[in-house]
């Protein structure tokens, strides 16, 4: 075990070192997240739910929200359209999240999470939006090109909107490379497989969800060492320079070049897992942007994720809870 010092205090650390790097998050497939509960989820009868909690959602949106909650600065570039898109912007404005608007004609989707209060089980439904056109795909890439911070961080997180090509993340990567920035990617399904199977150049950071890894392996991950082996293979094949992957409630694995780490997550009461991965990416990126080494960034990410699973519905963590849990995130060099 190794001990890494650090905190979520951006101001104190940025005074000791260099200026914090600029961060842009990209959400190609945002959503408005509704969460509610009912006594029992069952087929047939009409189910009466509690008043819903409504939050802005989508990978990059949540990453930006997490960074801002931790006292950092981020802009959220959001591809949106339709009435749900207007509601999303209003929700982001209510949380003082700076946005880069990228409006399309396609109506945006939304998600619904319902908790069965009798069993404690949570049921999650995602309703898709409409596909974007070829013309809009070019406009979206152009908007990204205009806003990539030179020498800063870009986080492409969440699904890729219908109508965008599977290699769209690699098009974003080319833009970030031209601007001498660093790209963090957390995506899924076919675009993720395309990144892994046809790497053009190593991503700066690739974050993998455990369920996505198990789909690729076609069997459940049995151990931390198996998780590490998979991440090492990706590093060796030039997919990314740093790979971070979840290992359930136990914590997260990271391979950074030749170095391997496992960060043990603190034990918390799990209320809802929604947003935990996004919270991890947000805290991890913010820490890197402050000049922290990757192992400290991993601890910050695990603390934010643990604080998020303790919150109801689609709510993210509170900064005080993440700070309290940070010293309990035990880092192990493997």
Secondary structure, 3 states (H helix, E strand, C coil): CECCCCCCCHHHHHHHCCCCCCEEEEECCCEEEEEEEECCCCCCCCCCCCCCEEEEECHHHHHHHHHHHCCCCCEEEEEECHHHHHHHHHHHHHCCCEEEEEECCCCCCEEEEEEECCCCCEEEEEECCCCCCHHHHHHHHHHHHHHCCCCCEEEEECCCCCCCCCCHHHHHHHHHHHCCCEEEEECCHHHHHHHHHCCCCCEEEEEECHHHHHHHHCCCCCCHHHHHHHHHHHHHCCCEEEEEEECHHHEEEEEECCEEEEEECCCCCCCCCCCHHHHHHHHHHHHHHCCCCHHHHHHHHHHHHHHHHCCCCCCCCCHHHHHHHHCCCEEEEC
